[in-house]
């Protein structure tokens, strides 16, 4: 009888130990499955699908800090392209300048008002002059906020009889603002001013 009870007790301990191992294994397996599920969901949220020309293109989202330099440079380039791209059409000038002023503070508005008051835009229209700009480079200091920038560009002023090339260097600060349709990069140019705008060369048109 004693031997039988001993065997029952030993069997019970084995069953209990085996049951505990099964329970621990199930808990570990469930935790691993939950971890992989959350990891997969997080990876899927970083993926963006863009529909272009009837094709679905896969893109990956990233933190803003990873793209500050690229977005800031594109913001500065876009502003200068809009502000300095002029044609002898008052509506085109107004549309471009309005878009540009969404990207900068009142320092750009003051420069626009001064040019307008001095008859610069009316001279563009009456003289059938077109003006384009090619941004050569933009330097951004992202180590200090607000971010300081300097833009190096070349202006092409196309008149009926000649083409003039001018060097343009501007500088200012960039402040973070909310993104919108009018300001997709989420930056605002502050304290914008021109530090150089001189003639480089000119040539006659044939």
Z-matrix of the N, CA and C atoms (Angstrom, degrees):
N
C 1 1.467
C 2 1.520 1 110.81
N 3 1.320 2 115.76 1 -43.34
C 4 1.461 3 120.71 2 179.44
C 5 1.517 4 110.81 3 -63.21
N 6 1.337 5 116.52 4 -43.04
C 7 1.470 6 121.09 5 179.23
C 8 1.526 7 110.49 6 -63.05
N 9 1.298 8 116.30 7 -37.45
C 10 1.474 9 120.08 8 -179.20
C 11 1.522 10 110.42 9 -66.97
N 12 1.348 11 115.98 10 -41.69
C 13 1.468 12 119.49 11 178.89
C 14 1.529 13 110.80 12 -65.74
N 15 1.334 14 115.69 13 -35.87
C 16 1.457 15 119.93 14 178.88
C 17 1.515 16 110.56 15 -65.14
N 18 1.328 17 116.59 16 -42.09
C 19 1.468 18 120.18 17 178.43
C 20 1.528 19 111.68 18 -64.38
N 21 1.327 20 116.29 19 -38.67
C 22 1.477 21 120.29 20 178.25
C 23 1.530 22 110.24 21 -64.16
N 24 1.356 23 116.30 22 -41.74
C 25 1.475 24 120.59 23 -179.78
C 26 1.521 25 111.00 24 -65.31
N 27 1.344 26 116.15 25 -41.24
C 28 1.471 27 119.63 26 178.35
C 29 1.515 28 111.16 27 -64.31
N 30 1.337 29 115.67 28 -43.05
C 31 1.468 30 119.76 29 179.13
C 32 1.525 31 110.99 30 -63.18
N 33 1.331 32 116.49 31 -37.84
C 34 1.466 33 120.68 32 179.78
C 35 1.528 34 110.52 33 -64.98
N 36 1.350 35 116.15 34 -40.85
C 37 1.466 36 119.20 35 179.02
C 38 1.523 37 110.98 36 -65.05
N 39 1.337 38 116.13 37 -39.53
C 40 1.472 39 119.31 38 177.79
C 41 1.533 40 111.19 39 -62.94
N 42 1.338 41 114.00 40 -44.95
C 43 1.476 42 118.47 41 -179.79
C 44 1.523 43 110.18 42 -63.54
N 45 1.329 44 115.99 43 -42.10
C 46 1.461 45 119.60 44 179.62
C 47 1.530 46 111.25 45 -64.41
N 48 1.328 47 116.96 46 -43.04
C 49 1.461 48 120.33 47 178.36
C 50 1.516 49 111.97 48 -63.20
N 51 1.342 50 114.88 49 -42.84
C 52 1.470 51 118.99 50 179.44
C 53 1.527 52 110.67 51 -64.32
N 54 1.341 53 115.76 52 -40.58
C 55 1.468 54 120.01 53 179.53
C 56 1.527 55 110.76 54 -63.24
N 57 1.332 56 117.38 55 -41.77
C 58 1.462 57 121.05 56 179.25
C 59 1.525 58 111.14 57 -63.48
N 60 1.359 59 115.25 58 -40.51
C 61 1.462 60 118.35 59 178.02
C 62 1.524 61 111.50 60 -63.48
N 63 1.345 62 115.91 61 -40.28
C 64 1.468 63 119.63 62 178.87
C 65 1.527 64 110.73 63 -64.19
N 66 1.347 65 116.54 64 -42.70
C 67 1.469 66 120.52 65 -179.69
C 68 1.527 67 110.46 66 -64.30
N 69 1.344 68 117.26 67 -45.61
C 70 1.467 69 120.87 68 179.08
C 71 1.527 70 110.59 69 -61.60
N 72 1.339 71 116.56 70 -41.84
C 73 1.462 72 120.49 71 178.14
C 74 1.521 73 112.08 72 -61.96
N 75 1.334 74 115.72 73 -40.62
C 76 1.473 75 119.97 74 178.76
C 77 1.526 76 111.44 75 -65.07
N 78 1.350 77 116.43 76 -40.78
C 79 1.466 78 120.24 77 179.03
C 80 1.520 79 110.60 78 -63.55
N 81 1.345 80 116.41 79 -44.79
C 82 1.471 81 120.16 80 178.75
C 83 1.520 82 110.78 81 -62.31
N 84 1.333 83 116.55 82 -43.28
C 85 1.460 84 120.58 83 -179.99
C 86 1.529 85 111.34 84 -63.21
N 87 1.340 86 116.66 85 -41.10
C 88 1.470 87 120.78 86 178.85
C 89 1.534 88 110.89 87 -65.19
N 90 1.330 89 116.28 88 -42.81
C 91 1.474 90 119.75 89 178.73
C 92 1.520 91 110.94 90 -62.93
N 93 1.337 92 116.47 91 -41.91
C 94 1.458 93 120.15 92 178.72
C 95 1.528 94 111.19 93 -63.53
N 96 1.352 95 115.55 94 -41.88
C 97 1.469 96 119.84 95 179.40
C 98 1.526 97 111.28 96 -64.20
N 99 1.337 98 117.15 97 -40.61
C 100 1.463 99 120.60 98 177.71
C 101 1.518 100 111.27 99 -64.70
N 102 1.336 101 116.36 100 -42.58
C 103 1.469 102 120.47 101 179.46
C 104 1.523 103 111.10 102 -61.14
N 105 1.335 104 116.64 103 -46.08
C 106 1.466 105 120.32 104 -179.75
C 107 1.530 106 110.57 105 -65.82
N 108 1.326 107 117.49 106 -35.87
C 109 1.463 108 120.71 107 179.60
C 110 1.517 109 110.94 108 -64.59
N 111 1.347 110 116.41 109 -47.95
C 112 1.466 111 119.82 110 179.15
C 113 1.534 112 111.06 111 -64.43
N 114 1.327 113 116.35 112 -37.28
C 115 1.462 114 120.11 113 178.27
C 116 1.525 115 111.17 114 -64.29
N 117 1.323 116 116.44 115 -42.14
C 118 1.464 117 120.92 116 179.45
C 119 1.528 118 111.32 117 -66.03
N 120 1.350 119 116.19 118 -41.55
C 121 1.472 120 120.06 119 178.38
C 122 1.525 121 110.26 120 -63.39
N 123 1.333 122 117.16 121 -40.66
C 124 1.458 123 120.67 122 179.26
C 125 1.521 124 111.21 123 -63.55
N 126 1.335 125 116.31 124 -41.17
C 127 1.470 126 119.89 125 178.17
C 128 1.517 127 111.40 126 -65.79
N 129 1.315 128 117.11 127 -38.77
C 130 1.463 129 120.53 128 179.81
C 131 1.523 130 111.44 129 -67.63
N 132 1.337 131 117.18 130 -32.93
C 133 1.454 132 119.97 131 178.89
C 134 1.519 133 111.72 132 -70.02
N 135 1.324 134 117.62 133 -23.59
C 136 1.461 135 121.05 134 177.95
C 137 1.519 136 112.67 135 -79.24
N 138 1.331 137 117.05 136 -8.30
C 139 1.458 138 121.00 137 -178.83
C 140 1.524 139 110.02 138 -96.81
N 141 1.312 140 114.85 139 138.29
C 142 1.452 141 121.43 140 178.38
C 143 1.527 142 107.48 141 -127.09
N 144 1.315 143 115.87 142 134.66
C 145 1.455 144 120.39 143 178.66
C 146 1.525 145 109.24 144 -107.32
N 147 1.317 146 115.16 145 124.40
C 148 1.460 147 121.99 146 -177.03
C 149 1.521 148 108.80 147 -111.40
N 150 1.316 149 116.17 148 130.53
C 151 1.451 150 121.38 149 178.35
C 152 1.518 151 108.61 150 -94.59
N 153 1.329 152 116.72 151 116.00
C 154 1.462 153 121.80 152 -179.45
C 155 1.520 154 109.44 153 -137.11
N 156 1.319 155 115.37 154 122.48
C 157 1.460 156 121.53 155 179.06
C 158 1.528 157 112.21 156 54.49
N 159 1.337 158 115.25 157 39.65
C 160 1.457 159 120.01 158 177.53
C 161 1.513 160 114.47 159 77.92
N 162 1.338 161 117.88 160 6.41
C 163 1.461 162 120.89 161 -179.84
C 164 1.526 163 109.33 162 -118.45
N 165 1.324 164 115.67 163 140.95
C 166 1.462 165 121.22 164 177.75
C 167 1.524 166 108.79 165 -90.63
N 168 1.319 167 116.28 166 116.53
C 169 1.459 168 121.53 167 -179.59
C 170 1.522 169 108.76 168 -106.79
N 171 1.318 170 115.85 169 136.82
C 172 1.461 171 121.04 170 -178.82
C 173 1.517 172 109.90 171 -92.96
N 174 1.325 173 116.53 172 131.17
C 175 1.455 174 122.00 173 177.09
C 176 1.525 175 108.57 174 -129.97
N 177 1.304 176 116.38 175 162.55
C 178 1.457 177 121.66 176 -178.63
C 179 1.522 178 109.47 177 -120.59
N 180 1.332 179 115.73 178 131.37
C 181 1.457 180 120.28 179 177.79
C 182 1.527 181 109.50 180 -78.76
N 183 1.313 182 115.66 181 157.31
C 184 1.462 183 120.78 182 178.83
C 185 1.517 184 108.80 183 -148.09
N 186 1.321 185 116.07 184 164.43
C 187 1.454 186 121.07 185 179.55
C 188 1.523 187 109.88 186 -68.12
N 189 1.336 188 115.85 187 150.13
C 190 1.458 189 120.75 188 -179.08
C 191 1.522 190 111.20 189 -59.89
N 192 1.351 191 116.36 190 -35.74
C 193 1.456 192 119.24 191 -176.72
C 194 1.526 193 111.95 192 -63.08
N 195 1.335 194 117.18 193 -23.79
C 196 1.456 195 120.25 194 179.28
C 197 1.516 196 111.99 195 -73.98
N 198 1.346 197 117.01 196 -19.49
C 199 1.461 198 120.52 197 -173.81
C 200 1.524 199 113.32 198 -122.89
N 201 1.321 200 117.93 199 14.55
C 202 1.460 201 120.23 200 -176.20
C 203 1.522 202 111.04 201 -57.14
N 204 1.322 203 117.44 202 -48.13
C 205 1.459 204 120.63 203 -176.72
C 206 1.525 205 111.35 204 -62.16
N 207 1.338 206 116.77 205 -45.09
C 208 1.468 207 120.63 206 -178.06
C 209 1.518 208 110.77 207 -66.25
N 210 1.340 209 117.30 208 -46.69
C 211 1.459 210 120.45 209 -178.61
C 212 1.528 211 111.57 210 -67.15
N 213 1.331 212 116.74 211 -38.75
C 214 1.463 213 120.18 212 179.94
C 215 1.525 214 110.99 213 -64.33
N 216 1.326 215 117.09 214 -42.95
C 217 1.466 216 119.91 215 178.78
C 218 1.523 217 111.26 216 -64.12
N 219 1.321 218 116.77 217 -40.61
C 220 1.459 219 119.69 218 179.52
C 221 1.530 220 110.87 219 -67.82
N 222 1.323 221 116.66 220 -34.48
C 223 1.466 222 120.40 221 177.02
C 224 1.531 223 110.11 222 -62.72
N 225 1.325 224 116.31 223 -46.58
C 226 1.470 225 120.79 224 179.93
C 227 1.527 226 110.55 225 -63.79
N 228 1.334 227 117.20 226 -43.15
C 229 1.462 228 120.82 227 179.08
C 230 1.529 229 111.21 228 -62.59
N 231 1.333 230 116.13 229 -43.61
C 232 1.460 231 120.15 230 -179.57
C 233 1.524 232 111.15 231 -62.37
N 234 1.330 233 116.59 232 -43.80
C 235 1.460 234 120.05 233 179.07
C 236 1.523 235 111.36 234 -59.81
N 237 1.316 236 117.41 235 -48.42
C 238 1.466 237 120.55 236 -178.16
C 239 1.528 238 111.58 237 -65.87
N 240 1.322 239 116.64 238 -37.82
C 241 1.472 240 119.30 239 178.44
C 242 1.523 241 110.78 240 -62.71
N 243 1.334 242 116.45 241 -43.20
C 244 1.456 243 119.80 242 -179.43
C 245 1.527 244 111.90 243 -70.86
N 246 1.321 245 117.25 244 -41.11
C 247 1.461 246 120.97 245 -174.64
C 248 1.530 247 111.90 246 -71.87
N 249 1.336 248 117.11 247 -34.19
C 250 1.459 249 120.01 248 -173.53
C 251 1.527 250 114.42 249 -106.66
N 252 1.324 251 118.62 250 -1.35
C 253 1.465 252 120.72 251 176.18
C 254 1.529 253 108.13 252 -88.88
N 255 1.327 254 116.19 253 106.98
C 256 1.460 255 121.72 254 -173.10
C 257 1.524 256 110.34 255 -128.05
N 258 1.311 257 114.77 256 143.54
C 259 1.464 258 122.45 257 174.06
C 260 1.523 259 108.31 258 -130.03
N 261 1.333 260 117.89 259 159.36
C 262 1.474 261 119.98 260 -179.38
C 263 1.524 262 112.76 261 -72.30
N 264 1.317 263 115.77 262 59.79
C 265 1.453 264 122.50 263 179.99
C 266 1.525 265 107.41 264 -148.54
N 267 1.335 266 116.30 265 115.95
C 268 1.461 267 119.14 266 -174.37
C 269 1.525 268 112.85 267 -62.07
N 270 1.340 269 117.90 268 -30.98
C 271 1.460 270 120.36 269 179.21
C 272 1.525 271 111.20 270 -69.50
N 273 1.339 272 116.47 271 -41.86
C 274 1.468 273 120.28 272 177.69
C 275 1.518 274 110.44 273 -62.76
N 276 1.324 275 116.53 274 -43.60
C 277 1.468 276 120.70 275 178.71
C 278 1.517 277 110.51 276 -60.89
N 279 1.324 278 116.76 277 -45.88
C 280 1.456 279 120.94 278 -178.15
C 281 1.523 280 111.78 279 -64.17
N 282 1.329 281 117.12 280 -41.10
C 283 1.469 282 121.01 281 -179.86
C 284 1.524 283 110.53 282 -64.71
N 285 1.338 284 117.18 283 -47.72
C 286 1.463 285 120.44 284 -178.51
C 287 1.520 286 112.22 285 -64.44
N 288 1.335 287 115.65 286 -45.35
C 289 1.468 288 119.00 287 -178.13
C 290 1.528 289 110.70 288 -66.52
N 291 1.316 290 117.84 289 -39.35
C 292 1.467 291 120.88 290 178.17
C 293 1.519 292 111.09 291 -60.36
N 294 1.337 293 117.18 292 -44.01
C 295 1.461 294 120.72 293 177.00
C 296 1.524 295 111.17 294 -62.41
N 297 1.343 296 116.04 295 -40.04
C 298 1.466 297 120.14 296 -179.22
C 299 1.522 298 111.43 297 -65.99
N 300 1.344 299 117.13 298 -38.56
C 301 1.463 300 120.21 299 -176.21
C 302 1.525 301 112.72 300 -69.42
N 303 1.339 302 117.82 301 -18.97
C 304 1.460 303 120.08 302 172.80
C 305 1.530 304 111.32 303 -68.36
N 306 1.322 305 116.85 304 -19.59
C 307 1.465 306 121.60 305 -174.48
C 308 1.517 307 112.77 306 -97.33
N 309 1.333 308 118.04 307 -1.96
C 310 1.465 309 121.48 308 -175.96
C 311 1.524 310 110.10 309 -140.89
N 312 1.332 311 115.43 310 167.50
C 313 1.459 312 120.08 311 179.63
C 314 1.527 313 110.39 312 -89.90
N 315 1.328 314 116.69 313 -162.45
C 316 1.461 315 120.22 314 -174.82
C 317 1.522 316 113.82 315 -70.04
N 318 1.336 317 118.47 316 -10.37
C 319 1.460 318 119.43 317 176.06
C 320 1.530 319 110.69 318 -64.26
N 321 1.343 320 116.89 319 -37.62
C 322 1.467 321 120.53 320 175.56
C 323 1.527 322 110.79 321 -72.66
N 324 1.339 323 116.28 322 -36.54
C 325 1.479 324 119.82 323 178.98
C 326 1.522 325 110.33 324 -63.93
N 327 1.324 326 118.77 325 -37.97
C 328 1.463 327 121.56 326 178.82
C 329 1.521 328 111.02 327 -64.68
N 330 1.346 329 116.52 328 -41.31
C 331 1.467 330 119.37 329 178.46
C 332 1.516 331 110.35 330 -64.69
N 333 1.335 332 116.83 331 -41.58
C 334 1.469 333 120.37 332 177.45
C 335 1.522 334 111.03 333 -61.50
N 336 1.329 335 117.65 334 -44.57
C 337 1.465 336 121.31 335 179.92
C 338 1.528 337 111.27 336 -63.02
N 339 1.346 338 116.74 337 -39.42
C 340 1.466 339 120.01 338 178.73
C 341 1.523 340 111.08 339 -64.74
N 342 1.341 341 116.75 340 -44.02
C 343 1.467 342 120.34 341 179.06
C 344 1.529 343 110.71 342 -63.47
N 345 1.307 344 115.85 343 -40.92
C 346 1.461 345 119.85 344 -179.79
C 347 1.519 346 111.31 345 -66.36
N 348 1.326 347 115.99 346 -41.82
C 349 1.464 348 120.22 347 -179.80
C 350 1.525 349 111.42 348 -66.27
N 351 1.320 350 116.40 349 -33.84
C 352 1.468 351 120.53 350 179.99
C 353 1.530 352 112.83 351 -82.01
N 354 1.329 353 117.17 352 2.88
C 355 1.453 354 121.07 353 176.20
C 356 1.514 355 115.18 354 79.08
N 357 1.342 356 116.26 355 20.23
C 358 1.470 357 118.81 356 -177.81
C 359 1.525 358 111.13 357 -65.10
N 360 1.319 359 116.71 358 -46.36
C 361 1.463 360 119.89 359 -176.89
C 362 1.523 361 112.00 360 -72.26
N 363 1.320 362 117.31 361 -35.95
C 364 1.468 363 119.21 362 176.12
C 365 1.524 364 110.63 363 -65.91
N 366 1.345 365 116.40 364 -32.09
C 367 1.466 366 119.99 365 175.72
C 368 1.519 367 111.80 366 -68.31
N 369 1.331 368 116.45 367 -36.63
C 370 1.469 369 120.76 368 175.67
C 371 1.529 370 110.33 369 -59.83
N 372 1.336 371 115.51 370 -44.09
C 373 1.465 372 120.70 371 -176.35
C 374 1.524 373 110.93 372 -71.96
N 375 1.325 374 116.94 373 -48.70
C 376 1.468 375 119.88 374 -177.00
C 377 1.523 376 112.74 375 -69.03
N 378 1.327 377 116.75 376 -29.16
C 379 1.466 378 119.93 377 -178.67
C 380 1.516 379 113.65 378 -92.79
N 381 1.348 380 117.52 379 5.06
C 382 1.467 381 121.38 380 -177.85
C 383 1.533 382 111.87 381 51.59
N 384 1.309 383 114.13 382 48.75
C 385 1.464 384 121.17 383 -176.98
C 386 1.528 385 109.26 384 -102.27
N 387 1.327 386 116.05 385 138.00
C 388 1.463 387 122.02 386 172.48
C 389 1.526 388 108.71 387 -114.58
N 390 1.304 389 115.46 388 143.86
C 391 1.463 390 119.96 389 -179.46
C 392 1.523 391 109.34 390 -130.78
N 393 1.308 392 116.29 391 128.72
C 394 1.463 393 121.85 392 176.10
C 395 1.520 394 108.57 393 -124.65
N 396 1.310 395 115.17 394 165.16
C 397 1.456 396 119.82 395 -179.58
C 398 1.523 397 109.18 396 -138.36
N 399 1.319 398 115.83 397 141.46
C 400 1.465 399 122.42 398 174.92
C 401 1.525 400 107.21 399 -121.57
N 402 1.324 401 115.94 400 113.31
C 403 1.471 402 120.34 401 179.93
C 404 1.525 403 108.51 402 -79.08
N 405 1.322 404 115.77 403 117.61
C 406 1.463 405 120.64 404 -178.26
C 407 1.523 406 111.41 405 -78.77
N 408 1.326 407 116.52 406 -45.10
C 409 1.467 408 119.63 407 179.79
C 410 1.525 409 109.56 408 -163.29
N 411 1.326 410 114.52 409 157.64
C 412 1.464 411 121.95 410 176.05
C 413 1.523 412 107.73 411 -134.07
N 414 1.322 413 116.63 412 127.89
C 415 1.466 414 120.64 413 176.05
C 416 1.530 415 108.51 414 -106.41
N 417 1.332 416 115.53 415 135.93
C 418 1.467 417 122.06 416 -178.76
C 419 1.525 418 108.88 417 -127.44
N 420 1.316 419 116.37 418 131.68
C 421 1.465 420 121.23 419 173.12
C 422 1.527 421 108.40 420 -99.97
N 423 1.331 422 115.97 421 99.10
C 424 1.467 423 119.99 422 -176.93
C 425 1.528 424 112.17 423 -91.58
N 426 1.319 425 117.06 424 5.42
C 427 1.464 426 120.41 425 179.37
C 428 1.523 427 112.17 426 -83.32
N 429 1.335 428 117.11 427 -16.98
C 430 1.454 429 121.39 428 178.69
C 431 1.522 430 109.07 429 -128.82
N 432 1.345 431 115.30 430 141.74
C 433 1.470 432 120.60 431 179.20
C 434 1.519 433 108.91 432 -115.05
N 435 1.339 434 118.96 433 135.55
C 436 1.480 435 127.43 434 -0.71
C 437 1.521 436 111.77 435 -67.49
N 438 1.338 437 114.80 436 151.62
C 439 1.454 438 120.84 437 -173.76
C 440 1.530 439 110.56 438 -74.15
N 441 1.308 440 115.91 439 127.51
C 442 1.459 441 120.64 440 178.08
C 443 1.521 442 109.43 441 -87.92
N 444 1.331 443 116.08 442 141.46
C 445 1.462 444 119.96 443 178.43
C 446 1.518 445 110.21 444 -134.45
N 447 1.312 446 114.82 445 159.62
C 448 1.463 447 122.42 446 170.50
C 449 1.518 448 107.64 447 -139.72
N 450 1.309 449 115.30 448 132.30
C 451 1.466 450 121.73 449 -175.50
C 452 1.526 451 109.67 450 -114.64
N 453 1.328 452 115.69 451 129.50
C 454 1.466 453 122.48 452 177.24
C 455 1.528 454 108.02 453 -112.30
N 456 1.323 455 116.10 454 123.90
C 457 1.460 456 119.65 455 -175.49
C 458 1.525 457 110.82 456 -145.79
N 459 1.325 458 114.54 457 168.76
C 460 1.464 459 122.13 458 176.43
C 461 1.520 460 108.53 459 -126.24
N 462 1.318 461 115.95 460 127.19
C 463 1.457 462 121.61 461 176.90
C 464 1.517 463 110.33 462 -94.57
N 465 1.324 464 115.50 463 138.22
C 466 1.462 465 121.59 464 173.20
C 467 1.528 466 107.62 465 -113.62
N 468 1.334 467 116.46 466 115.43
C 469 1.457 468 121.36 467 -179.10
C 470 1.524 469 107.61 468 -107.72
N 471 1.318 470 114.91 469 109.31
C 472 1.461 471 121.47 470 -172.32
C 473 1.528 472 109.10 471 -100.33
N 474 1.322 473 115.70 472 111.09
C 475 1.460 474 122.09 473 176.43
C 476 1.530 475 109.10 474 -103.54
N 477 1.327 476 117.34 475 167.71
C 478 1.478 477 119.01 476 -179.56
C 479 1.524 478 113.47 477 -57.82
N 480 1.331 479 117.89 478 -29.67
C 481 1.470 480 120.20 479 -175.62
C 482 1.525 481 114.03 480 -113.87
N 483 1.327 482 118.74 481 -9.81
C 484 1.468 483 119.83 482 -175.51
C 485 1.520 484 111.03 483 -155.68
N 486 1.335 485 114.35 484 165.87
C 487 1.465 486 122.53 485 174.59
C 488 1.525 487 107.68 486 -126.68
N 489 1.315 488 116.35 487 124.48
C 490 1.456 489 121.49 488 179.39
C 491 1.522 490 109.69 489 -108.86
N 492 1.311 491 115.62 490 142.64
C 493 1.466 492 122.15 491 179.09
C 494 1.526 493 108.16 492 -116.09
N 495 1.319 494 115.37 493 128.41
C 496 1.457 495 120.68 494 -177.97
C 497 1.529 496 110.28 495 -127.33
N 498 1.321 497 114.67 496 143.98
C 499 1.460 498 120.81 497 175.60
C 500 1.524 499 108.89 498 -88.02
N 501 1.310 500 116.88 499 134.44
C 502 1.462 501 121.72 500 -179.27
C 503 1.524 502 109.36 501 -129.76
N 504 1.318 503 115.95 502 125.72
C 505 1.465 504 121.83 503 175.23
C 506 1.520 505 107.68 504 -129.45
N 507 1.324 506 116.37 505 124.25
C 508 1.463 507 121.33 506 178.11
C 509 1.526 508 109.31 507 -127.80
N 510 1.315 509 115.28 508 164.03
C 511 1.458 510 120.30 509 177.63
C 512 1.520 511 109.86 510 -147.21
N 513 1.308 512 115.69 511 165.66
C 514 1.466 513 121.11 512 179.87
C 515 1.514 514 110.56 513 173.92
N 516 1.327 515 115.59 514 -169.09
C 517 1.459 516 122.49 515 178.70
C 518 1.520 517 110.03 516 -119.32
N 519 1.324 518 115.79 517 157.39
C 520 1.463 519 122.21 518 176.01
C 521 1.516 520 109.21 519 -119.92
N 522 1.337 521 115.29 520 127.77
C 523 1.467 522 121.59 521 177.54
C 524 1.520 523 109.66 522 -116.24
N 525 1.326 524 116.67 523 142.63
C 526 1.459 525 120.95 524 178.47
C 527 1.527 526 110.71 525 -72.69
N 528 1.330 527 116.30 526 133.17
C 529 1.465 528 122.69 527 173.82
C 530 1.522 529 107.74 528 -136.98
N 531 1.324 530 116.30 529 175.56
C 532 1.458 531 120.48 530 179.22
C 533 1.528 532 110.53 531 -69.97
N 534 1.315 533 115.70 532 144.42
C 535 1.457 534 120.34 533 175.93
C 536 1.528 535 109.53 534 -75.18
N 537 1.324 536 114.70 535 148.86
C 538 1.457 537 120.57 536 176.87
C 539 1.525 538 108.07 537 -155.89
N 540 1.342 539 115.69 538 175.84
C 541 1.461 540 119.10 539 177.34
C 542 1.520 541 111.32 540 -62.93
N 543 1.327 542 116.93 541 -32.36
C 544 1.463 543 120.83 542 179.41
C 545 1.528 544 112.68 543 -82.63
N 546 1.325 545 116.63 544 -18.56
C 547 1.460 546 121.14 545 -178.90
C 548 1.524 547 109.08 546 -141.19
N 549 1.333 548 117.66 547 74.75
C 550 1.474 549 120.25 548 -172.74
C 551 1.527 550 114.51 549 -67.86
N 552 1.334 551 118.67 550 -23.05
C 553 1.460 552 119.89 551 -178.34
C 554 1.526 553 112.80 552 -83.62
N 555 1.328 554 117.49 553 -18.30
C 556 1.459 555 119.47 554 178.98
C 557 1.517 556 113.65 555 74.39
N 558 1.341 557 117.36 556 33.42
C 559 1.467 558 121.80 557 174.79
C 560 1.526 559 109.34 558 -124.38
N 561 1.324 560 116.12 559 156.50
C 562 1.461 561 121.21 560 174.30
C 563 1.523 562 107.98 561 -131.70
N 564 1.331 563 115.90 562 125.67
C 565 1.461 564 121.13 563 178.77
C 566 1.521 565 108.85 564 -77.69
N 567 1.328 566 116.37 565 128.62
C 568 1.458 567 122.24 566 178.93
C 569 1.517 568 110.11 567 -123.13
N 570 1.355 569 115.50 568 153.07
C 571 1.472 570 122.33 569 175.60
C 572 1.525 571 111.21 570 52.15
N 573 1.309 572 115.07 571 44.14
C 574 1.468 573 119.97 572 -178.17
C 575 1.521 574 109.78 573 -78.97
N 576 1.309 575 116.36 574 130.67
C 577 1.456 576 120.11 575 176.79
C 578 1.520 577 110.51 576 -150.92
N 579 1.318 578 115.03 577 157.44
C 580 1.462 579 122.30 578 -179.30
C 581 1.517 580 108.77 579 -95.40
N 582 1.327 581 116.44 580 127.15
C 583 1.463 582 119.87 581 179.64
C 584 1.526 583 112.06 582 -106.06
N 585 1.339 584 116.74 583 -11.77
C 586 1.468 585 119.85 584 173.92
C 587 1.518 586 109.48 585 -158.23
N 588 1.329 587 115.84 586 135.64
C 589 1.465 588 122.02 587 174.58
C 590 1.523 589 107.24 588 -154.88
N 591 1.314 590 115.77 589 87.66
C 592 1.467 591 120.53 590 -173.50
C 593 1.520 592 110.93 591 -127.11
N 594 1.331 593 114.18 592 157.36
C 595 1.457 594 120.93 593 178.90
C 596 1.526 595 110.74 594 -71.12
N 597 1.318 596 115.82 595 137.78
C 598 1.459 597 121.37 596 174.85
C 599 1.525 598 110.62 597 -103.48
N 600 1.334 599 115.13 598 -53.42
C 601 1.460 600 119.75 599 -179.34
C 602 1.525 601 108.16 600 -165.47
N 603 1.335 602 114.55 601 172.76
C 604 1.453 603 120.39 602 177.03
C 605 1.520 604 108.44 603 -151.96
N 606 1.321 605 115.74 604 157.93
C 607 1.453 606 120.26 605 178.11
C 608 1.516 607 109.02 606 -146.57
N 609 1.317 608 115.39 607 151.21
C 610 1.450 609 120.72 608 178.60
C 611 1.510 610 110.92 609 -79.19
N 612 1.310 611 115.41 610 146.25
C 613 1.460 612 120.04 611 177.13
C 614 1.512 613 109.23 612 -90.57
N 615 1.322 614 115.20 613 141.69
C 616 1.463 615 119.60 614 179.03
C 617 1.527 616 110.44 615 -87.65
